[in-house]
Amino acid sequence: MTQPSSIGAQTWPHAALPPQPTPMRVSLAFVEHRVNVWLRFGQPVRETVLDRWRRVAIFEPNAVCCRVKWIGNDYGTALWQLTVLQAPMPFDGAQRIAGVVPGARILLRADGEQQVKSVLERIDAVEALGIEPAMVASTYWQTVGNRLAARQSLPEYTSERHAAHVARGALR
């Protein structure tokens, strides 16, 4: 009896397996009067406390969150920044962002106190409608970002727009 030949029967296990989704890790920090990096919205699946100043929020692929960064020095505020981020899916492109690993899709970025406060007002308005800001249509956050860049008035998010977004998601 002869042994079966293993020539040509080699399998490549990595070629047949789909890529594993990588969770997005967002670094957060707080040092009184110096640094405050926090989440305005978004539900991490897990938070890891690194020390008394730093922690890491971990998000599943496709999750949306909002990170606000404030940095101060002896003379006052040095930086205001707000970003609405979407965790990348496998094979999605992602922008590199300091403190976000492996990166994220930036839906909106606001720089400076006035822009950040304007976006925070929009987030408050969405919450006043009873809608979780992380569930808002990503196109809305992109539109807000584009309007900020063009120095135009920011659009309102309505219950009707949210219902259309939910219906579109149900059709997929």
OpenMM code with the backbone's topology and positions (N, CA, C; nanometers):
from openmm import Vec3, app, unit

residues = "MET THR GLN PRO SER SER ILE GLY ALA GLN THR TRP PRO HIS ALA ALA LEU PRO PRO GLN PRO THR PRO MET ARG VAL SER LEU ALA PHE VAL GLU HIS ARG VAL ASN VAL TRP LEU ARG PHE GLY GLN PRO VAL ARG GLU THR VAL LEU ASP ARG TRP ARG ARG VAL ALA ILE PHE GLU PRO ASN ALA VAL CYS CYS ARG VAL LYS TRP ILE GLY ASN ASP TYR GLY THR ALA LEU TRP GLN LEU THR VAL LEU GLN ALA PRO MET PRO PHE ASP GLY ALA GLN ARG ILE ALA GLY VAL VAL PRO GLY ALA ARG ILE LEU LEU ARG ALA ASP GLY GLU GLN GLN VAL LYS SER VAL LEU GLU ARG ILE ASP ALA VAL GLU ALA LEU GLY ILE GLU PRO ALA MET VAL ALA SER THR TYR TRP GLN THR VAL GLY ASN ARG LEU ALA ALA ARG GLN SER LEU PRO GLU TYR THR SER GLU ARG HIS ALA ALA HIS VAL ALA ARG GLY ALA LEU ARG".split()
positions = [
    Vec3(0.0826, -0.1170, 0.0000),
    Vec3(0.0000, 0.0000, 0.0000),
    Vec3(0.0876, 0.1241, 0.0000),
    Vec3(0.0543, 0.2208, -0.0821),
    Vec3(0.1350, 0.3419, -0.0896),
    Vec3(0.0658, 0.4543, -0.0126),
    Vec3(0.1480, 0.5431, 0.0354),
    Vec3(0.0968, 0.6602, 0.1075),
    Vec3(0.0460, 0.7626, 0.0063),
    Vec3(-0.0614, 0.8343, 0.0412),
    Vec3(-0.1078, 0.9380, -0.0513),
    Vec3(-0.0034, 1.0486, -0.0630),
    Vec3(0.0079, 1.1019, -0.1795),
    Vec3(0.1058, 1.2067, -0.2048),
    Vec3(0.0579, 1.3385, -0.1455),
    Vec3(0.1502, 1.4094, -0.0829),
    Vec3(0.1139, 1.5394, -0.0263),
    Vec3(0.1500, 1.6527, -0.1220),
    Vec3(0.2012, 1.6175, -0.2393),
    Vec3(0.2364, 1.7199, -0.3365),
    Vec3(0.1074, 1.7798, -0.3931),
    Vec3(0.0994, 1.9098, -0.3911),
    Vec3(-0.0173, 1.9780, -0.4446),
    Vec3(-0.1339, 1.9830, -0.3473),
    Vec3(-0.1227, 1.9155, -0.2351),
    Vec3(-0.2322, 1.9145, -0.1385),
    Vec3(-0.2080, 2.0124, -0.0253),
    Vec3(-0.1044, 2.0930, -0.0366),
    Vec3(-0.0766, 2.1905, 0.0676),
    Vec3(-0.1876, 2.2936, 0.0734),
    Vec3(-0.2291, 2.3252, 0.1933),
    Vec3(-0.3312, 2.4285, 0.2082),
    Vec3(-0.2678, 2.5481, 0.2757),
    Vec3(-0.3168, 2.6616, 0.2428),
    Vec3(-0.2702, 2.7861, 0.3017),
    Vec3(-0.3829, 2.8390, 0.3898),
    Vec3(-0.3741, 2.8134, 0.5192),
    Vec3(-0.4854, 2.8486, 0.6061),
    Vec3(-0.5132, 2.9982, 0.6099),
    Vec3(-0.4123, 3.0794, 0.5900),
    Vec3(-0.4335, 3.2234, 0.5977),
    Vec3(-0.5049, 3.2776, 0.4748),
    Vec3(-0.4928, 3.2100, 0.3620),
    Vec3(-0.5551, 3.2579, 0.2397),
    Vec3(-0.7070, 3.2407, 0.2436),
    Vec3(-0.7568, 3.1413, 0.3150),
    Vec3(-0.8991, 3.1139, 0.3171),
    Vec3(-0.9716, 3.1877, 0.4293),
    Vec3(-0.8990, 3.2327, 0.5303),
    Vec3(-0.9631, 3.2984, 0.6431),
    Vec3(-0.9834, 3.4468, 0.6163),
    Vec3(-1.0998, 3.4987, 0.6528),
    Vec3(-1.1191, 3.6435, 0.6382),
    Vec3(-1.0355, 3.7162, 0.7428),
    Vec3(-0.9996, 3.8400, 0.7157),
    Vec3(-0.9179, 3.9133, 0.8131),
    Vec3(-0.9971, 3.9378, 0.9407),
    Vec3(-0.9294, 3.9301, 1.0523),
    Vec3(-0.9936, 3.9550, 1.1805),
    Vec3(-1.0070, 4.1059, 1.2010),
    Vec3(-1.1244, 4.1515, 1.2409),
    Vec3(-1.1399, 4.2945, 1.2657),
    Vec3(-1.0541, 4.3377, 1.3838),
    Vec3(-0.9909, 4.4509, 1.3683),
    Vec3(-0.9061, 4.5054, 1.4734),
    Vec3(-0.9840, 4.6122, 1.5476),
    Vec3(-0.9976, 4.6011, 1.6789),
    Vec3(-1.0680, 4.7068, 1.7518),
    Vec3(-0.9883, 4.8365, 1.7504),
    Vec3(-1.0591, 4.9470, 1.7581),
    Vec3(-0.9961, 5.0782, 1.7621),
    Vec3(-0.9728, 5.1147, 1.9089),
    Vec3(-0.8504, 5.1572, 1.9383),
    Vec3(-0.8145, 5.1971, 2.0746),
    Vec3(-0.7927, 5.3483, 2.0763),
    Vec3(-0.8682, 5.4174, 2.1629),
    Vec3(-0.8621, 5.5625, 2.1729),
    Vec3(-0.8032, 5.5983, 2.3087),
    Vec3(-0.6906, 5.6696, 2.3074),
    Vec3(-0.6252, 5.7120, 2.4312),
    Vec3(-0.6952, 5.8341, 2.4881),
    Vec3(-0.7188, 5.8312, 2.6194),
    Vec3(-0.7828, 5.9406, 2.6911),
    Vec3(-0.6933, 5.9802, 2.8075),
    Vec3(-0.6990, 6.1066, 2.8473),
    Vec3(-0.6099, 6.1529, 2.9546),
    Vec3(-0.6710, 6.2700, 3.0281),
    Vec3(-0.6271, 6.2887, 3.1527),
    Vec3(-0.6674, 6.4049, 3.2304),
    Vec3(-0.5558, 6.4419, 3.3275),
    Vec3(-0.5019, 6.5614, 3.3102),
    Vec3(-0.4073, 6.6206, 3.4049),
    Vec3(-0.4620, 6.7609, 3.4312),
    Vec3(-0.5016, 6.7868, 3.5539),
    Vec3(-0.5704, 6.9111, 3.5875),
    Vec3(-0.4955, 7.0344, 3.5378),
    Vec3(-0.5687, 7.1231, 3.4714),
    Vec3(-0.5197, 7.2502, 3.4162),
    Vec3(-0.4190, 7.2331, 3.3020),
    Vec3(-0.3963, 7.1113, 3.2551),
    Vec3(-0.2992, 7.0893, 3.1468),
    Vec3(-0.3574, 7.0136, 3.0288),
    Vec3(-0.4139, 6.8964, 3.0549),
    Vec3(-0.4614, 6.8090, 2.9470),
    Vec3(-0.5951, 6.7486, 2.9870),
    Vec3(-0.6894, 6.7525, 2.8941),
    Vec3(-0.8156, 6.6825, 2.9141),
    Vec3(-0.8585, 6.6270, 2.7791),
    Vec3(-0.8487, 6.4960, 2.7645),
    Vec3(-0.8906, 6.4268, 2.6429),
    Vec3(-0.9992, 6.3296, 2.6862),
    Vec3(-1.1226, 6.3525, 2.6393),
    Vec3(-1.2339, 6.2714, 2.6848),
    Vec3(-1.3270, 6.2372, 2.5695),
    Vec3(-1.4173, 6.1414, 2.5950),
    Vec3(-1.5179, 6.1030, 2.4976),
    Vec3(-1.6445, 6.1821, 2.5247),
    Vec3(-1.6952, 6.2480, 2.4226),
    Vec3(-1.8230, 6.3195, 2.4368),
    Vec3(-1.9380, 6.2231, 2.4142),
    Vec3(-1.9224, 6.1305, 2.3179),
    Vec3(-2.0201, 6.0238, 2.3002),
    Vec3(-1.9520, 5.9032, 2.2409),
    Vec3(-2.0238, 5.7909, 2.2435),
    Vec3(-1.9712, 5.6637, 2.1955),
    Vec3(-1.9660, 5.5646, 2.3098),
    Vec3(-1.9965, 5.4398, 2.2783),
    Vec3(-1.9986, 5.3353, 2.3799),
    Vec3(-1.8843, 5.2366, 2.3568),
    Vec3(-1.7747, 5.2530, 2.4305),
    Vec3(-1.6658, 5.1560, 2.4146),
    Vec3(-1.7080, 5.0195, 2.4687),
    Vec3(-1.6537, 4.9146, 2.4093),
    Vec3(-1.6828, 4.7806, 2.4597),
    Vec3(-1.6033, 4.7532, 2.5870),
    Vec3(-1.4941, 4.8287, 2.6028),
    Vec3(-1.4102, 4.8097, 2.7208),
    Vec3(-1.3252, 4.9338, 2.7418),
    Vec3(-1.2962, 4.9642, 2.8668),
    Vec3(-1.2030, 5.0712, 2.9007),
    Vec3(-1.0957, 5.0128, 2.9897),
    Vec3(-0.9725, 5.0483, 2.9608),
    Vec3(-0.8597, 5.0029, 3.0396),
    Vec3(-0.7946, 5.1233, 3.1058),
    Vec3(-0.7823, 5.1178, 3.2375),
    Vec3(-0.7173, 5.2254, 3.3112),
    Vec3(-0.5681, 5.1951, 3.3157),
    Vec3(-0.4870, 5.2853, 3.2629),
    Vec3(-0.3423, 5.2655, 3.2600),
    Vec3(-0.2773, 5.3185, 3.3877),
    Vec3(-0.3179, 5.4351, 3.4311),
    Vec3(-0.2712, 5.4933, 3.5568),
    Vec3(-0.3727, 5.5997, 3.5965),
    Vec3(-0.3420, 5.6813, 3.6950),
    Vec3(-0.4434, 5.7764, 3.7410),
    Vec3(-0.4707, 5.8902, 3.6428),
    Vec3(-0.3904, 5.9048, 3.5393),
    Vec3(-0.4096, 6.0098, 3.4398),
    Vec3(-0.4587, 5.9589, 3.3056),
    Vec3(-0.4315, 5.8333, 3.2750),
    Vec3(-0.4570, 5.7828, 3.1396),
    Vec3(-0.5445, 5.6588, 3.1406),
    Vec3(-0.6255, 5.6487, 3.0339),
    Vec3(-0.7025, 5.5275, 3.0106),
    Vec3(-0.7201, 5.5089, 2.8604),
    Vec3(-0.7633, 5.3909, 2.8205),
    Vec3(-0.7824, 5.3586, 2.6791),
    Vec3(-0.9236, 5.3041, 2.6612),
    Vec3(-0.9983, 5.3613, 2.5683),
    Vec3(-1.1323, 5.3137, 2.5334),
    Vec3(-1.1198, 5.2298, 2.4063),
    Vec3(-1.1842, 5.1125, 2.4067),
    Vec3(-1.1734, 5.0197, 2.2937),
    Vec3(-1.3106, 5.0074, 2.2273),
    Vec3(-1.3119, 5.0262, 2.0942),
    Vec3(-1.4351, 5.0250, 2.0165),
    Vec3(-1.4317, 4.9150, 1.9121),
    Vec3(-1.5477, 4.8546, 1.8889),
    Vec3(-1.5639, 4.7547, 1.7834),
    Vec3(-1.5561, 4.8221, 1.6468),
    Vec3(-1.5209, 4.7476, 1.5416),
    Vec3(-1.5200, 4.8052, 1.4070),
    Vec3(-1.6565, 4.8635, 1.3706),
    Vec3(-1.6543, 4.9753, 1.3027),
    Vec3(-1.7709, 5.0503, 1.2550),
    Vec3(-1.8376, 5.1353, 1.3629),
    Vec3(-1.7918, 5.1269, 1.4874),
    Vec3(-1.8484, 5.2085, 1.5951),
    Vec3(-1.8081, 5.3545, 1.5755),
    Vec3(-1.8921, 5.4447, 1.6228),
    Vec3(-1.8676, 5.5879, 1.6100),
    Vec3(-1.8514, 5.6470, 1.7498),
    Vec3(-1.7553, 5.7369, 1.7627),
    Vec3(-1.7349, 5.8061, 1.8901),
    Vec3(-1.6877, 5.9485, 1.8630),
    Vec3(-1.6923, 6.0302, 1.9662),
    Vec3(-1.6474, 6.1688, 1.9569),
    Vec3(-1.5440, 6.1919, 2.0657),
    Vec3(-1.4246, 6.2325, 2.0250),
    Vec3(-1.3169, 6.2616, 2.1202),
    Vec3(-1.2905, 6.4110, 2.1209),
    Vec3(-1.2869, 6.4671, 2.2413),
    Vec3(-1.2590, 6.6092, 2.2582),
    Vec3(-1.1247, 6.6212, 2.3274),
    Vec3(-1.0413, 6.7102, 2.2741),
    Vec3(-0.9081, 6.7315, 2.3315),
    Vec3(-0.8920, 6.8784, 2.3673),
    Vec3(-0.8557, 6.9017, 2.4936),
    Vec3(-0.8255, 7.0365, 2.5405),
    Vec3(-0.6867, 7.0327, 2.6035),
    Vec3(-0.6011, 7.1220, 2.5621),
    Vec3(-0.4669, 7.1314, 2.6195),
    Vec3(-0.4448, 7.2762, 2.6612),
    Vec3(-0.3946, 7.2929, 2.7826),
    Vec3(-0.3677, 7.4262, 2.8347),
    Vec3(-0.2236, 7.4380, 2.8802),
    Vec3(-0.1823, 7.5628, 2.9023),
    Vec3(-0.0485, 7.5887, 2.9553),
    Vec3(-0.0587, 7.7026, 3.0570),
    Vec3(0.0524, 7.7583, 3.0960),
    Vec3(0.0520, 7.8646, 3.1971),
    Vec3(-0.0236, 7.9891, 3.1512),
    Vec3(-0.0424, 8.0058, 3.0215),
    Vec3(-0.1059, 8.1259, 2.9682),
    Vec3(-0.2516, 8.1057, 2.9300),
    Vec3(-0.3032, 7.9846, 2.9448),
    Vec3(-0.4436, 7.9563, 2.9119),
    Vec3(-0.4554, 7.8387, 2.8166),
    Vec3(-0.5591, 7.8421, 2.7361),
    Vec3(-0.5869, 7.7331, 2.6427),
    Vec3(-0.4892, 7.7362, 2.5258),
    Vec3(-0.4292, 7.6205, 2.4985),
    Vec3(-0.3368, 7.6091, 2.3855),
    Vec3(-0.4014, 7.5355, 2.2680),
    Vec3(-0.4991, 7.4473, 2.2962),
    Vec3(-0.5596, 7.3672, 2.1893),
    Vec3(-0.7004, 7.3253, 2.2277),
    Vec3(-0.7936, 7.3414, 2.1337),
    Vec3(-0.9271, 7.2839, 2.1393),
    Vec3(-0.9419, 7.2021, 2.0121),
    Vec3(-0.9802, 7.0760, 2.0270),
    Vec3(-1.0013, 6.9927, 1.9088),
    Vec3(-1.1102, 6.8908, 1.9372),
    Vec3(-1.1974, 6.8697, 1.8410),
    Vec3(-1.3035, 6.7702, 1.8512),
    Vec3(-1.3012, 6.6888, 1.7234),
    Vec3(-1.3065, 6.5570, 1.7366),
    Vec3(-1.3131, 6.4699, 1.6193),
    Vec3(-1.4212, 6.3654, 1.6399),
    Vec3(-1.5019, 6.3456, 1.5379),
    Vec3(-1.5975, 6.2354, 1.5361),
    Vec3(-1.5314, 6.1272, 1.4517),
    Vec3(-1.5115, 6.0109, 1.5137),
    Vec3(-1.4349, 5.9030, 1.4524),
    Vec3(-1.5214, 5.7797, 1.4301),
    Vec3(-1.4914, 5.7065, 1.3232),
    Vec3(-1.5556, 5.5776, 1.2992),
    Vec3(-1.4459, 5.4727, 1.2916),
    Vec3(-1.4612, 5.3687, 1.3721),
    Vec3(-1.3616, 5.2609, 1.3751),
    Vec3(-1.3604, 5.1904, 1.2398),
    Vec3(-1.2417, 5.1614, 1.1873),
    Vec3(-1.2341, 5.1011, 1.0534),
    Vec3(-1.2746, 4.9544, 1.0525),
    Vec3(-1.3318, 4.9134, 0.9406),
    Vec3(-1.3619, 4.7732, 0.9139),
    Vec3(-1.2419, 4.7145, 0.8402),
    Vec3(-1.2298, 4.5806, 0.8363),
    Vec3(-1.1199, 4.5222, 0.7586),
    Vec3(-1.1256, 4.5705, 0.6136),
    Vec3(-1.0113, 4.6003, 0.5585),
    Vec3(-0.9929, 4.6491, 0.4215),
    Vec3(-1.0396, 4.7932, 0.4020),
    Vec3(-1.0894, 4.8596, 0.5072),
    Vec3(-1.1242, 5.0016, 0.4964),
    Vec3(-0.9989, 5.0845, 0.5134),
    Vec3(-0.9950, 5.1956, 0.4462),
    Vec3(-0.8867, 5.2901, 0.4678),
    Vec3(-0.9116, 5.3639, 0.5991),
    Vec3(-0.8047, 5.4020, 0.6643),
    Vec3(-0.8169, 5.4756, 0.7893),
    Vec3(-0.7083, 5.5816, 0.7964),
    Vec3(-0.7440, 5.6975, 0.8492),
    Vec3(-0.6452, 5.8026, 0.8681),
    Vec3(-0.5716, 5.7785, 0.9988),
    Vec3(-0.4464, 5.8148, 0.9994),
    Vec3(-0.3674, 5.8057, 1.1218),
    Vec3(-0.3975, 5.9270, 1.2080),
    Vec3(-0.4222, 5.9000, 1.3352),
    Vec3(-0.4556, 6.0051, 1.4303),
    Vec3(-0.3769, 5.9774, 1.5572),
    Vec3(-0.3117, 6.0793, 1.6098),
    Vec3(-0.2361, 6.0618, 1.7335),
    Vec3(-0.3303, 6.0153, 1.8439),
    Vec3(-0.2934, 5.9081, 1.9110),
    Vec3(-0.3730, 5.8554, 2.0208),
    Vec3(-0.4839, 5.7619, 1.9793),
    Vec3(-0.4936, 5.7293, 1.8488),
    Vec3(-0.5961, 5.6365, 1.7997),
    Vec3(-0.5259, 5.5277, 1.7203),
    Vec3(-0.5385, 5.4039, 1.7669),
    Vec3(-0.4708, 5.2908, 1.7023),
    Vec3(-0.5761, 5.1903, 1.6596),
    Vec3(-0.5781, 5.1402, 1.5383),
    Vec3(-0.4822, 5.1563, 1.4298),
    Vec3(-0.5092, 5.2791, 1.3436),
    Vec3(-0.6021, 5.3593, 1.3788),
    Vec3(-0.6428, 5.4751, 1.3007),
    Vec3(-0.7942, 5.4747, 1.2949),
    Vec3(-0.8520, 5.5701, 1.2249),
    Vec3(-0.9974, 5.5787, 1.2159),
    Vec3(-1.0367, 5.6551, 1.0913),
    Vec3(-1.1617, 5.6475, 1.0597),
    Vec3(-1.2197, 5.7288, 0.9536),
    Vec3(-1.2689, 5.8559, 1.0212),
    Vec3(-1.2168, 5.9694, 0.9821),
    Vec3(-1.2562, 6.0960, 1.0432),
    Vec3(-1.3836, 6.1450, 0.9742),
    Vec3(-1.4921, 6.1488, 1.0502),
    Vec3(-1.6183, 6.1981, 0.9966),
    Vec3(-1.6278, 6.3495, 1.0105),
    Vec3(-1.5683, 6.4035, 1.1172),
    Vec3(-1.5746, 6.5467, 1.1418),
    Vec3(-1.4542, 6.5861, 1.2259),
    Vec3(-1.3988, 6.7013, 1.1956),
    Vec3(-1.2904, 6.7555, 1.2776),
    Vec3(-1.3152, 6.9047, 1.2960),
    Vec3(-1.3126, 6.9464, 1.4219),
    Vec3(-1.3303, 7.0874, 1.4552),
    Vec3(-1.2093, 7.1321, 1.5348),
    Vec3(-1.1505, 7.2445, 1.4949),
    Vec3(-1.0337, 7.3001, 1.5636),
    Vec3(-1.0673, 7.4402, 1.6128),
    Vec3(-1.0242, 7.4705, 1.7338),
    Vec3(-1.0475, 7.6026, 1.7906),
    Vec3(-1.1729, 7.6040, 1.8770),
    Vec3(-1.1723, 7.6933, 1.9727),
    Vec3(-1.2812, 7.6981, 2.0713),
    Vec3(-1.4172, 7.7213, 2.0070),
    Vec3(-1.4275, 7.8131, 1.9126),
    Vec3(-1.5571, 7.8446, 1.8519),
    Vec3(-1.6134, 7.7257, 1.7750),
    Vec3(-1.5311, 7.6616, 1.6927),
    Vec3(-1.5790, 7.5459, 1.6163),
    Vec3(-1.6200, 7.4319, 1.7086),
    Vec3(-1.5376, 7.4051, 1.8102),
    Vec3(-1.5689, 7.2957, 1.9025),
    Vec3(-1.7003, 7.3236, 1.9751),
    Vec3(-1.7182, 7.4453, 2.0231),
    Vec3(-1.8425, 7.4787, 2.0926),
    Vec3(-1.9633, 7.4695, 2.0001),
    Vec3(-1.9473, 7.5062, 1.8723),
    Vec3(-2.0568, 7.4940, 1.7758),
    Vec3(-2.0978, 7.3487, 1.7569),
    Vec3(-1.9987, 7.2606, 1.7462),
    Vec3(-2.0291, 7.1179, 1.7281),
    Vec3(-2.0896, 7.0604, 1.8562),
    Vec3(-2.0396, 7.1006, 1.9719),
    Vec3(-2.0975, 7.0529, 2.0982),
    Vec3(-2.2442, 7.0939, 2.1097),
    Vec3(-2.2799, 7.2113, 2.0584),
    Vec3(-2.4197, 7.2537, 2.0562),
    Vec3(-2.5034, 7.1624, 1.9665),
    Vec3(-2.4475, 7.1224, 1.8508),
    Vec3(-2.5176, 7.0301, 1.7612),
    Vec3(-2.5380, 6.8945, 1.8300),
    Vec3(-2.4367, 6.8476, 1.9025),
    Vec3(-2.4481, 6.7198, 1.9739),
    Vec3(-2.5565, 6.7297, 2.0809),
    Vec3(-2.5590, 6.8404, 2.1539),
    Vec3(-2.6626, 6.8602, 2.2552),
    Vec3(-2.8019, 6.8602, 2.1914),
    Vec3(-2.8150, 6.9224, 2.0743),
    Vec3(-2.9441, 6.9273, 2.0043),
    Vec3(-2.9887, 6.7873, 1.9618),
    Vec3(-2.8941, 6.7042, 1.9165),
    Vec3(-2.9273, 6.5659, 1.8787),
    Vec3(-2.9755, 6.4893, 2.0011),
    Vec3(-2.9062, 6.5055, 2.1126),
    Vec3(-2.9469, 6.4370, 2.2358),
    Vec3(-3.0829, 6.4863, 2.2848),
    Vec3(-3.1130, 6.6140, 2.2622),
    Vec3(-3.2423, 6.6682, 2.3023),
    Vec3(-3.3567, 6.6022, 2.2251),
    Vec3(-3.3278, 6.5502, 2.1065),
    Vec3(-3.4278, 6.4774, 2.0282),
    Vec3(-3.4465, 6.3344, 2.0786),
    Vec3(-3.3628, 6.2936, 2.1740),
    Vec3(-3.3694, 6.1563, 2.2251),
    Vec3(-3.2928, 6.0573, 2.1392),
    Vec3(-3.1994, 6.1074, 2.0599),
    Vec3(-3.1201, 6.0227, 1.9693),
    Vec3(-2.9782, 6.0146, 2.0223),
    Vec3(-2.9242, 5.8953, 2.0282),
    Vec3(-2.7848, 5.8754, 2.0685),
    Vec3(-2.6958, 5.9269, 1.9543),
    Vec3(-2.6064, 6.0230, 1.9813),
    Vec3(-2.5233, 6.0805, 1.8737),
    Vec3(-2.4394, 5.9777, 1.7974),
    Vec3(-2.4026, 5.8678, 1.8609),
    Vec3(-2.3243, 5.7647, 1.7917),
    Vec3(-2.4080, 5.6920, 1.6858),
    Vec3(-2.5413, 5.7019, 1.6939),
    Vec3(-2.6299, 5.6343, 1.5987),
    Vec3(-2.6728, 5.7252, 1.4837),
    Vec3(-2.6271, 5.8507, 1.4871),
    Vec3(-2.6616, 5.9483, 1.3835),
    Vec3(-2.5955, 5.9064, 1.2515),
    Vec3(-2.6587, 5.9404, 1.1412),
    Vec3(-2.6032, 5.9099, 1.0087),
    Vec3(-2.4642, 5.9709, 0.9946),
    Vec3(-2.3688, 5.8908, 0.9495),
    Vec3(-2.2316, 5.9403, 0.9346),
    Vec3(-2.2260, 6.0560, 0.8335),
    Vec3(-2.3171, 6.0563, 0.7373),
    Vec3(-2.3190, 6.1655, 0.6405),
    Vec3(-2.3524, 6.2992, 0.7069),
    Vec3(-2.4279, 6.2965, 0.8163),
    Vec3(-2.4570, 6.4203, 0.8872),
    Vec3(-2.3291, 6.4775, 0.9469),
    Vec3(-2.2491, 6.3923, 1.0127),
    Vec3(-2.1247, 6.4422, 1.0729),
    Vec3(-2.0305, 6.4937, 0.9648),
    Vec3(-2.0274, 6.4276, 0.8493),
    Vec3(-1.9431, 6.4749, 0.7397),
    Vec3(-1.9921, 6.6096, 0.6876),
    Vec3(-2.1231, 6.6275, 0.6791),
    Vec3(-2.1796, 6.7544, 0.6345),
    Vec3(-2.1450, 6.8658, 0.7324),
    Vec3(-2.1554, 6.8381, 0.8621),
    Vec3(-2.1197, 6.9378, 0.9631),
    Vec3(-1.9729, 6.9770, 0.9462),
    Vec3(-1.8852, 6.8784, 0.9260),
    Vec3(-1.7433, 6.9070, 0.9052),
    Vec3(-1.7190, 6.9921, 0.7818),
    Vec3(-1.7888, 6.9615, 0.6734),
    Vec3(-1.7742, 7.0398, 0.5504),
    Vec3(-1.8246, 7.1820, 0.5685),
    Vec3(-1.9352, 7.1983, 0.6397),
    Vec3(-1.9890, 7.3320, 0.6650),
    Vec3(-1.8949, 7.4135, 0.7532),
    Vec3(-1.8327, 7.3466, 0.8518),
    Vec3(-1.7343, 7.4170, 0.9350),
    Vec3(-1.6198, 7.4688, 0.8493),
    Vec3(-1.5696, 7.3817, 0.7613),
    Vec3(-1.4574, 7.4205, 0.6754),
    Vec3(-1.4945, 7.5357, 0.5825),
    Vec3(-1.6206, 7.5380, 0.5379),
    Vec3(-1.6661, 7.6435, 0.4472),
    Vec3(-1.7178, 7.7657, 0.5223),
    Vec3(-1.7146, 7.7619, 0.6542),
    Vec3(-1.7634, 7.8713, 0.7393),
    Vec3(-1.9090, 7.9049, 0.7110),
    Vec3(-1.9895, 7.7993, 0.6926),
    Vec3(-2.1325, 7.8148, 0.6714),
    Vec3(-2.2063, 7.7715, 0.7978),
    Vec3(-2.3352, 7.8020, 0.8040),
    Vec3(-2.4142, 7.7615, 0.9204),
    Vec3(-2.4257, 7.6088, 0.9247),
    Vec3(-2.4315, 7.5561, 1.0461),
    Vec3(-2.4357, 7.4113, 1.0634),
    Vec3(-2.5787, 7.3605, 1.0508),
    Vec3(-2.5982, 7.2477, 0.9828),
    Vec3(-2.7339, 7.1955, 0.9630),
    Vec3(-2.7891, 7.1322, 1.0911),
    Vec3(-2.9201, 7.1347, 1.1026),
    Vec3(-2.9890, 7.0682, 1.2124),
    Vec3(-3.0056, 6.9208, 1.1774),
    Vec3(-3.0043, 6.8354, 1.2786),
    Vec3(-3.0367, 6.6943, 1.2582),
    Vec3(-3.1790, 6.6762, 1.3079),
    Vec3(-3.2651, 6.6218, 1.2245),
    Vec3(-3.4063, 6.6101, 1.2595),
    Vec3(-3.4442, 6.4643, 1.2835),
    Vec3(-3.5582, 6.4462, 1.3478),
    Vec3(-3.6109, 6.3112, 1.3701),
    Vec3(-3.6427, 6.2434, 1.2370),
    Vec3(-3.6893, 6.3216, 1.1393),
    Vec3(-3.7205, 6.2662, 1.0069),
    Vec3(-3.5947, 6.2157, 0.9374),
    Vec3(-3.4880, 6.2934, 0.9483),
    Vec3(-3.3607, 6.2517, 0.8877),
    Vec3(-3.3096, 6.1239, 0.9545),
    Vec3(-3.3256, 6.1160, 1.0873),
    Vec3(-3.2814, 5.9962, 1.1588),
    Vec3(-3.3665, 5.8749, 1.1193),
    Vec3(-3.4974, 5.8946, 1.1040),
    Vec3(-3.5851, 5.7846, 1.0627),
    Vec3(-3.5456, 5.7337, 0.9234),
    Vec3(-3.5097, 5.8253, 0.8344),
    Vec3(-3.4642, 5.7837, 0.7005),
    Vec3(-3.3341, 5.7062, 0.7095),
    Vec3(-3.2443, 5.7487, 0.7969),
    Vec3(-3.1169, 5.6784, 0.8158),
    Vec3(-3.1413, 5.5380, 0.8683),
    Vec3(-3.2302, 5.5232, 0.9664),
    Vec3(-3.2618, 5.3921, 1.0231),
    Vec3(-3.3269, 5.3024, 0.9175),
    Vec3(-3.4179, 5.3587, 0.8375),
    Vec3(-3.4840, 5.2803, 0.7310),
    Vec3(-3.3836, 5.2352, 0.6259),
    Vec3(-3.2899, 5.3222, 0.5907),
    Vec3(-3.1855, 5.2849, 0.4945),
    Vec3(-3.1009, 5.1700, 0.5475),
    Vec3(-3.0691, 5.1746, 0.6772),
    Vec3(-2.9921, 5.0661, 0.7379),
    Vec3(-3.0682, 4.9351, 0.7407),
    Vec3(-3.2010, 4.9412, 0.7560),
    Vec3(-3.2835, 4.8207, 0.7580),
    Vec3(-3.2882, 4.7549, 0.6206),
    Vec3(-3.2721, 4.8333, 0.5138),
    Vec3(-3.2762, 4.7791, 0.3778),
    Vec3(-3.1485, 4.7068, 0.3388),
    Vec3(-3.0417, 4.7331, 0.4107),
    Vec3(-2.9127, 4.6716, 0.3755),
    Vec3(-2.9073, 4.5286, 0.4129),
] * unit.nanometer
topology = app.Topology()
chain = topology.addChain("A")
for resn in residues:
    res = topology.addResidue(resn, chain)
    for name in ("N", "CA", "C"):
        topology.addAtom(name, app.Element.getBySymbol(name[0]), res)
